Amino acid sequence: MDDFEISTPVYLVDGILESGKTSFLNFTIRQDYFQVDGTTLLISCEEGEEEYDEKDLLKYHTVLETIEEPEDLTLSTLRAFEKKYRPERVIIEYNPLWGVNKLRAMEMPPGWGICQEIVIIDGGSYEIYRNNMQSVFTEMVQDADMVIFNRCKTSMSLANYRRGLKVVNPACDISFEDENGDLIDLFEESMPYDMNADIIDIDDVDYGIFYIDMEDNPKKYVGKTVRFKARAMKSRKEEAEYFVPGRKAMTCCADDTRVIGYICKTPLAKTLRHGQWVQVTAKVAFEYSKQYRGKGPVFYASEVVPCEAPAEEMVYFN
């Protein structure tokens, strides 16, 4: 969508059936901050328990079209909607079982383009669906700008839910709502390691927590010295004085993993063997790196020594 100017923004809202997408949109469409002068076209791709009141939607300059089958969501259908309504903006309430990547790649009428993706997740059924539909969840959140967990209880493992999604899409904004729709404040958790120690030792099982917290709160680590185990992922440039100490993390299934880690600068990098396990002791900075194409956490290692692999090589987020 970067190759042309979007004149008709498309807002993609998806989530598993009965996750609360219609409730979210029914509420949002009626808010003052969401009002525009022109027509809003709402395209619903599934029917759940809650329905839209089409006459009431007209009060907010919103028209509804329903598409019941995936094969009916075509360029010609969207062109017909464009000709009929000339919408100022479009909202697509999407069924992720139809394939979110398919929609992302779909040709749309001239000027139409997805400008924001919002995923709605029922916190009460998240673990069940996640365990049985991992690839669907990964596809939904991988490009999402915002993920909203609703119907949550503070007794749920909300921090773990957040960590699991952050490894798939570190940039997405994640929020939690209770059963009344009020935001749950995930206060800063006490870390499973001593943030005040001279050297913060990261246990093997806590690497995932460490990685995500560094992503979210890098400045609280700046100037701290950390120690952890990871694989040495080397640059193709043999003389490069940096490497990435990383660990494998599961994104949706055992066959779909990625290495997570941050740049580590040290002259010792060129002496390492790609993929070997090392224990890194390093001071943390937050600065520009061309590898990030922006700012991010950067380690400055004082010690990098070979070590044994952890008992469990895969990273988990609990």
C-alpha beads as a LAMMPS data file, in Angstrom:
LAMMPS data file: protein, C-alpha beads

318 atoms
317 bonds

1 atom types
1 bond types

-500.0 500.0 xlo xhi
-500.0 500.0 ylo yhi
-500.0 500.0 zlo zhi

Masses

1 110.0

Atoms # bond

1 1 1 0.000 0.000 0.000
2 1 1 3.060 2.267 0.044
3 1 1 3.129 2.594 -3.745
4 1 1 0.091 4.902 -4.019
5 1 1 -1.807 7.459 -2.008
6 1 1 -4.792 6.104 -0.107
7 1 1 -7.862 8.275 -0.674
8 1 1 -10.350 5.819 0.833
9 1 1 -8.925 4.307 4.035
10 1 1 -9.939 0.742 4.828
11 1 1 -10.064 -0.331 8.471
12 1 1 -9.752 -4.079 8.898
13 1 1 -11.313 -5.513 12.070
14 1 1 -11.023 -9.260 12.520
15 1 1 -11.235 -11.949 15.148
16 1 1 -12.671 -15.430 15.638
17 1 1 -16.484 -15.751 15.520
18 1 1 -18.161 -14.335 18.669
19 1 1 -14.998 -12.569 19.746
20 1 1 -16.858 -9.268 20.074
21 1 1 -16.110 -7.549 16.764
22 1 1 -19.700 -6.379 16.239
23 1 1 -19.939 -5.038 19.799
24 1 1 -16.679 -3.178 19.301
25 1 1 -17.838 -1.631 16.027
26 1 1 -21.343 -0.832 17.289
27 1 1 -19.717 1.129 20.111
28 1 1 -16.991 2.778 18.042
29 1 1 -19.230 3.942 15.193
30 1 1 -21.325 5.943 17.669
31 1 1 -18.439 7.824 19.282
32 1 1 -17.911 11.524 18.564
33 1 1 -14.236 11.017 17.757
34 1 1 -15.140 8.572 14.989
35 1 1 -17.542 10.793 13.065
36 1 1 -16.836 11.985 9.502
37 1 1 -18.875 14.058 7.085
38 1 1 -18.986 11.453 4.348
39 1 1 -20.365 7.922 4.197
40 1 1 -18.813 5.058 6.110
41 1 1 -19.242 1.706 4.369
42 1 1 -19.330 -1.200 6.828
43 1 1 -18.775 -4.587 5.173
44 1 1 -19.636 -7.505 7.458
45 1 1 -18.252 -10.915 6.494
46 1 1 -20.006 -12.997 9.121
47 1 1 -23.121 -13.056 11.254
48 1 1 -22.736 -13.550 15.000
49 1 1 -25.108 -13.314 17.947
50 1 1 -25.097 -9.517 17.944
51 1 1 -26.522 -7.742 14.924
52 1 1 -26.384 -4.246 13.505
53 1 1 -29.400 -1.933 13.447
54 1 1 -29.159 -0.627 9.899
55 1 1 -31.604 2.249 10.489
56 1 1 -29.677 3.350 13.552
57 1 1 -26.358 3.140 11.673
58 1 1 -27.701 5.658 9.161
59 1 1 -27.742 8.252 11.963
60 1 1 -23.956 7.995 11.895
61 1 1 -23.676 8.125 8.093
62 1 1 -22.893 4.393 8.035
63 1 1 -24.275 1.908 5.516
64 1 1 -24.061 -1.868 5.905
65 1 1 -23.326 -4.532 3.312
66 1 1 -23.058 -8.226 4.220
67 1 1 -20.933 -10.786 2.397
68 1 1 -21.737 -14.348 3.452
69 1 1 -19.312 -16.409 1.371
70 1 1 -15.576 -15.863 0.824
71 1 1 -15.888 -16.295 -2.943
72 1 1 -18.230 -13.268 -2.997
73 1 1 -15.568 -10.940 -1.618
74 1 1 -14.112 -9.882 -4.949
75 1 1 -12.794 -6.775 -6.651
76 1 1 -15.986 -6.541 -8.709
77 1 1 -18.091 -6.626 -5.520
78 1 1 -16.027 -3.861 -3.935
79 1 1 -16.208 -1.822 -7.131
80 1 1 -19.992 -2.106 -7.041
81 1 1 -20.001 -0.847 -3.441
82 1 1 -17.701 2.021 -4.434
83 1 1 -20.012 3.039 -7.266
84 1 1 -23.120 2.748 -5.079
85 1 1 -21.924 4.628 -1.979
86 1 1 -18.768 6.600 -2.853
87 1 1 -17.646 6.019 0.753
88 1 1 -15.258 8.331 2.576
89 1 1 -13.955 5.303 4.430
90 1 1 -14.544 1.544 4.650
91 1 1 -14.658 -0.819 7.615
92 1 1 -14.346 -4.535 6.942
93 1 1 -15.497 -6.835 9.742
94 1 1 -13.613 -9.875 8.545
95 1 1 -13.758 -13.601 9.142
96 1 1 -10.111 -14.695 9.613
97 1 1 -10.974 -18.231 8.514
98 1 1 -11.243 -16.766 5.010
99 1 1 -7.525 -15.980 5.147
100 1 1 -6.295 -12.589 6.346
101 1 1 -3.259 -12.633 4.063
102 1 1 -5.590 -13.264 1.143
103 1 1 -7.432 -10.051 1.953
104 1 1 -4.195 -8.121 2.473
105 1 1 -3.028 -9.153 -0.991
106 1 1 -6.393 -8.609 -2.652
107 1 1 -6.755 -5.949 -5.344
108 1 1 -9.150 -3.201 -4.254
109 1 1 -10.856 -0.314 -6.046
110 1 1 -8.595 2.638 -6.958
111 1 1 -7.656 4.643 -3.867
112 1 1 -8.749 1.976 -1.395
113 1 1 -6.056 0.731 0.962
114 1 1 -5.822 -0.893 4.372
115 1 1 -4.607 1.780 6.781
116 1 1 -5.231 0.064 10.121
117 1 1 -5.725 -3.503 11.314
118 1 1 -7.459 -4.225 14.618
119 1 1 -7.808 -7.721 16.070
120 1 1 -10.468 -8.494 18.690
121 1 1 -9.864 -11.531 20.927
122 1 1 -12.154 -13.049 23.554
123 1 1 -9.835 -13.439 26.551
124 1 1 -11.975 -16.225 27.994
125 1 1 -11.554 -18.517 24.990
126 1 1 -8.134 -17.329 23.811
127 1 1 -6.102 -20.275 25.081
128 1 1 -8.456 -22.839 23.545
129 1 1 -8.480 -21.169 20.143
130 1 1 -4.758 -20.398 20.283
131 1 1 -3.914 -24.047 20.937
132 1 1 -6.163 -25.296 18.144
133 1 1 -5.868 -22.482 15.587
134 1 1 -2.323 -21.232 16.049
135 1 1 -1.685 -20.457 12.393
136 1 1 -4.907 -18.432 12.150
137 1 1 -3.956 -16.349 15.182
138 1 1 -0.458 -15.766 13.876
139 1 1 -1.773 -14.606 10.507
140 1 1 -4.248 -12.261 12.180
141 1 1 -1.783 -10.504 14.457
142 1 1 1.399 -10.491 12.342
143 1 1 0.528 -7.133 10.731
144 1 1 -1.998 -5.841 13.277
145 1 1 -1.678 -2.307 14.602
146 1 1 -3.838 -3.038 17.636
147 1 1 -4.964 -6.168 19.487
148 1 1 -7.802 -5.890 22.021
149 1 1 -8.475 -8.704 24.468
150 1 1 -12.005 -8.351 25.858
151 1 1 -14.002 -10.269 28.506
152 1 1 -10.831 -10.705 30.566
153 1 1 -10.360 -11.462 34.245
154 1 1 -7.313 -10.430 36.238
155 1 1 -6.875 -14.089 37.199
156 1 1 -6.032 -14.925 33.573
157 1 1 -2.422 -15.120 32.405
158 1 1 -2.725 -11.783 30.612
159 1 1 0.990 -11.007 30.706
160 1 1 1.685 -14.362 29.045
161 1 1 -0.949 -13.659 26.364
162 1 1 0.804 -10.379 25.663
163 1 1 4.272 -11.910 25.463
164 1 1 3.067 -14.610 23.079
165 1 1 1.672 -12.032 20.638
166 1 1 4.604 -9.645 20.988
167 1 1 7.047 -12.214 19.631
168 1 1 4.926 -12.450 16.475
169 1 1 4.392 -8.692 16.163
170 1 1 6.550 -6.612 18.527
171 1 1 5.129 -3.327 17.239
172 1 1 1.436 -3.964 17.867
173 1 1 -0.431 -2.184 20.662
174 1 1 -2.088 -4.678 23.028
175 1 1 -4.806 -3.810 25.542
176 1 1 -7.064 -5.774 27.879
177 1 1 -10.680 -5.100 28.857
178 1 1 -12.647 -6.696 31.661
179 1 1 -16.149 -8.098 31.306
180 1 1 -17.606 -4.580 31.712
181 1 1 -15.447 -3.149 28.957
182 1 1 -13.126 -1.286 31.336
183 1 1 -9.397 -1.306 30.655
184 1 1 -7.235 -3.544 32.820
185 1 1 -3.998 -1.846 33.784
186 1 1 -1.194 -4.338 33.467
187 1 1 1.024 -2.711 36.059
188 1 1 4.741 -3.191 35.696
189 1 1 5.369 -6.752 36.700
190 1 1 8.071 -7.738 39.109
191 1 1 10.683 -9.368 36.931
192 1 1 11.881 -12.911 37.682
193 1 1 15.406 -11.507 37.953
194 1 1 16.987 -8.835 40.137
195 1 1 16.972 -5.532 38.245
196 1 1 19.164 -3.941 40.939
197 1 1 21.971 -6.501 40.829
198 1 1 25.408 -5.454 39.610
199 1 1 25.012 -8.121 36.939
200 1 1 21.433 -9.083 36.104
201 1 1 21.474 -12.842 35.572
202 1 1 18.784 -14.013 33.145
203 1 1 17.895 -17.651 33.746
204 1 1 17.468 -19.750 30.619
205 1 1 13.706 -20.095 31.185
206 1 1 13.311 -16.312 31.547
207 1 1 14.899 -15.293 28.236
208 1 1 11.504 -14.741 26.599
209 1 1 10.357 -12.441 29.391
210 1 1 13.661 -10.571 29.182
211 1 1 13.417 -10.146 25.402
212 1 1 9.859 -8.773 25.464
213 1 1 10.489 -6.470 28.421
214 1 1 13.551 -5.078 26.654
215 1 1 11.362 -4.425 23.610
216 1 1 8.726 -2.623 25.672
217 1 1 10.876 -0.852 28.257
218 1 1 14.404 -0.515 26.850
219 1 1 15.269 2.602 28.827
220 1 1 14.972 0.865 32.182
221 1 1 17.814 -1.438 31.083
222 1 1 20.105 1.300 29.766
223 1 1 23.397 1.273 31.675
224 1 1 22.573 -2.089 33.296
225 1 1 24.807 -5.135 32.862
226 1 1 23.074 -8.376 31.933
227 1 1 24.226 -11.969 31.565
228 1 1 22.449 -14.667 29.583
229 1 1 22.916 -17.650 27.254
230 1 1 22.154 -17.570 23.540
231 1 1 23.306 -18.786 20.143
232 1 1 25.804 -16.608 18.295
233 1 1 24.157 -15.516 15.063
234 1 1 26.969 -13.966 13.025
235 1 1 27.020 -11.434 10.221
236 1 1 28.000 -12.617 6.747
237 1 1 30.877 -10.153 7.029
238 1 1 33.632 -12.214 8.616
239 1 1 35.309 -9.182 10.179
240 1 1 32.121 -7.652 11.586
241 1 1 32.511 -6.624 15.207
242 1 1 28.960 -7.472 16.150
243 1 1 26.657 -10.503 16.286
244 1 1 23.160 -11.294 17.509
245 1 1 22.931 -13.518 20.583
246 1 1 19.541 -15.090 19.958
247 1 1 17.174 -17.871 20.888
248 1 1 14.505 -19.648 18.863
249 1 1 10.906 -18.842 19.695
250 1 1 7.760 -20.534 18.414
251 1 1 5.446 -18.189 16.513
252 1 1 2.554 -20.496 15.672
253 1 1 3.705 -24.109 15.597
254 1 1 6.804 -26.242 15.959
255 1 1 7.577 -25.816 12.260
256 1 1 7.314 -22.026 12.399
257 1 1 10.012 -20.490 14.568
258 1 1 12.143 -17.369 14.488
259 1 1 15.295 -16.256 16.239
260 1 1 14.806 -13.376 18.675
261 1 1 17.662 -11.279 19.951
262 1 1 19.372 -7.902 19.849
263 1 1 22.601 -6.588 18.324
264 1 1 25.705 -7.212 20.422
265 1 1 28.862 -5.226 19.647
266 1 1 32.246 -6.722 20.504
267 1 1 35.588 -7.366 18.767
268 1 1 35.131 -10.968 19.937
269 1 1 32.386 -11.453 17.343
270 1 1 34.826 -12.465 14.614
271 1 1 36.233 -15.252 16.815
272 1 1 32.851 -16.911 17.299
273 1 1 31.419 -19.813 15.349
274 1 1 27.984 -19.191 13.839
275 1 1 25.330 -20.957 15.886
276 1 1 27.486 -21.829 18.876
277 1 1 26.107 -21.373 22.362
278 1 1 27.698 -18.565 24.341
279 1 1 27.223 -16.839 27.651
280 1 1 27.136 -13.087 27.137
281 1 1 27.889 -10.454 29.748
282 1 1 27.096 -7.024 28.366
283 1 1 26.082 -3.467 29.184
284 1 1 22.826 -2.296 27.618
285 1 1 22.464 0.823 25.492
286 1 1 19.543 2.180 23.469
287 1 1 20.772 3.733 20.248
288 1 1 20.571 3.878 16.500
289 1 1 21.704 0.786 14.630
290 1 1 21.646 0.411 10.863
291 1 1 20.687 -3.231 11.397
292 1 1 17.457 -2.002 13.050
293 1 1 17.096 0.911 10.631
294 1 1 16.348 2.939 13.718
295 1 1 16.888 2.908 17.464
296 1 1 16.796 -0.214 19.593
297 1 1 18.534 -2.094 22.415
298 1 1 22.239 -2.683 21.768
299 1 1 24.546 -4.819 23.922
300 1 1 28.188 -3.924 24.491
301 1 1 29.795 -7.188 25.590
302 1 1 32.559 -7.332 28.160
303 1 1 32.652 -11.119 28.023
304 1 1 31.493 -13.751 25.536
305 1 1 32.399 -17.329 26.441
306 1 1 31.332 -20.711 25.030
307 1 1 28.787 -22.584 27.140
308 1 1 26.507 -25.604 27.147
309 1 1 23.066 -25.353 25.554
310 1 1 20.107 -24.845 27.928
311 1 1 18.053 -27.900 28.866
312 1 1 15.248 -26.428 26.746
313 1 1 16.443 -24.527 23.675
314 1 1 13.041 -23.174 22.660
315 1 1 11.903 -19.896 24.212
316 1 1 8.581 -19.673 26.056
317 1 1 6.858 -16.597 27.394
318 1 1 5.662 -17.531 30.851

Bonds

1 1 1 2
2 1 2 3
3 1 3 4
4 1 4 5
5 1 5 6
6 1 6 7
7 1 7 8
8 1 8 9
9 1 9 10
10 1 10 11
11 1 11 12
12 1 12 13
13 1 13 14
14 1 14 15
15 1 15 16
16 1 16 17
17 1 17 18
18 1 18 19
19 1 19 20
20 1 20 21
21 1 21 22
22 1 22 23
23 1 23 24
24 1 24 25
25 1 25 26
26 1 26 27
27 1 27 28
28 1 28 29
29 1 29 30
30 1 30 31
31 1 31 32
32 1 32 33
33 1 33 34
34 1 34 35
35 1 35 36
36 1 36 37
37 1 37 38
38 1 38 39
39 1 39 40
40 1 40 41
41 1 41 42
42 1 42 43
43 1 43 44
44 1 44 45
45 1 45 46
46 1 46 47
47 1 47 48
48 1 48 49
49 1 49 50
50 1 50 51
51 1 51 52
52 1 52 53
53 1 53 54
54 1 54 55
55 1 55 56
56 1 56 57
57 1 57 58
58 1 58 59
59 1 59 60
60 1 60 61
61 1 61 62
62 1 62 63
63 1 63 64
64 1 64 65
65 1 65 66
66 1 66 67
67 1 67 68
68 1 68 69
69 1 69 70
70 1 70 71
71 1 71 72
72 1 72 73
73 1 73 74
74 1 74 75
75 1 75 76
76 1 76 77
77 1 77 78
78 1 78 79
79 1 79 80
80 1 80 81
81 1 81 82
82 1 82 83
83 1 83 84
84 1 84 85
85 1 85 86
86 1 86 87
87 1 87 88
88 1 88 89
89 1 89 90
90 1 90 91
91 1 91 92
92 1 92 93
93 1 93 94
94 1 94 95
95 1 95 96
96 1 96 97
97 1 97 98
98 1 98 99
99 1 99 100
100 1 100 101
101 1 101 102
102 1 102 103
103 1 103 104
104 1 104 105
105 1 105 106
106 1 106 107
107 1 107 108
108 1 108 109
109 1 109 110
110 1 110 111
111 1 111 112
112 1 112 113
113 1 113 114
114 1 114 115
115 1 115 116
116 1 116 117
117 1 117 118
118 1 118 119
119 1 119 120
120 1 120 121
121 1 121 122
122 1 122 123
123 1 123 124
124 1 124 125
125 1 125 126
126 1 126 127
127 1 127 128
128 1 128 129
129 1 129 130
130 1 130 131
131 1 131 132
132 1 132 133
133 1 133 134
134 1 134 135
135 1 135 136
136 1 136 137
137 1 137 138
138 1 138 139
139 1 139 140
140 1 140 141
141 1 141 142
142 1 142 143
143 1 143 144
144 1 144 145
145 1 145 146
146 1 146 147
147 1 147 148
148 1 148 149
149 1 149 150
150 1 150 151
151 1 151 152
152 1 152 153
153 1 153 154
154 1 154 155
155 1 155 156
156 1 156 157
157 1 157 158
158 1 158 159
159 1 159 160
160 1 160 161
161 1 161 162
162 1 162 163
163 1 163 164
164 1 164 165
165 1 165 166
166 1 166 167
167 1 167 168
168 1 168 169
169 1 169 170
170 1 170 171
171 1 171 172
172 1 172 173
173 1 173 174
174 1 174 175
175 1 175 176
176 1 176 177
177 1 177 178
178 1 178 179
179 1 179 180
180 1 180 181
181 1 181 182
182 1 182 183
183 1 183 184
184 1 184 185
185 1 185 186
186 1 186 187
187 1 187 188
188 1 188 189
189 1 189 190
190 1 190 191
191 1 191 192
192 1 192 193
193 1 193 194
194 1 194 195
195 1 195 196
196 1 196 197
197 1 197 198
198 1 198 199
199 1 199 200
200 1 200 201
201 1 201 202
202 1 202 203
203 1 203 204
204 1 204 205
205 1 205 206
206 1 206 207
207 1 207 208
208 1 208 209
209 1 209 210
210 1 210 211
211 1 211 212
212 1 212 213
213 1 213 214
214 1 214 215
215 1 215 216
216 1 216 217
217 1 217 218
218 1 218 219
219 1 219 220
220 1 220 221
221 1 221 222
222 1 222 223
223 1 223 224
224 1 224 225
225 1 225 226
226 1 226 227
227 1 227 228
228 1 228 229
229 1 229 230
230 1 230 231
231 1 231 232
232 1 232 233
233 1 233 234
234 1 234 235
235 1 235 236
236 1 236 237
237 1 237 238
238 1 238 239
239 1 239 240
240 1 240 241
241 1 241 242
242 1 242 243
243 1 243 244
244 1 244 245
245 1 245 246
246 1 246 247
247 1 247 248
248 1 248 249
249 1 249 250
250 1 250 251
251 1 251 252
252 1 252 253
253 1 253 254
254 1 254 255
255 1 255 256
256 1 256 257
257 1 257 258
258 1 258 259
259 1 259 260
260 1 260 261
261 1 261 262
262 1 262 263
263 1 263 264
264 1 264 265
265 1 265 266
266 1 266 267
267 1 267 268
268 1 268 269
269 1 269 270
270 1 270 271
271 1 271 272
272 1 272 273
273 1 273 274
274 1 274 275
275 1 275 276
276 1 276 277
277 1 277 278
278 1 278 279
279 1 279 280
280 1 280 281
281 1 281 282
282 1 282 283
283 1 283 284
284 1 284 285
285 1 285 286
286 1 286 287
287 1 287 288
288 1 288 289
289 1 289 290
290 1 290 291
291 1 291 292
292 1 292 293
293 1 293 294
294 1 294 295
295 1 295 296
296 1 296 297
297 1 297 298
298 1 298 299
299 1 299 300
300 1 300 301
301 1 301 302
302 1 302 303
303 1 303 304
304 1 304 305
305 1 305 306
306 1 306 307
307 1 307 308
308 1 308 309
309 1 309 310
310 1 310 311
311 1 311 312
312 1 312 313
313 1 313 314
314 1 314 315
315 1 315 316
316 1 316 317
317 1 317 318
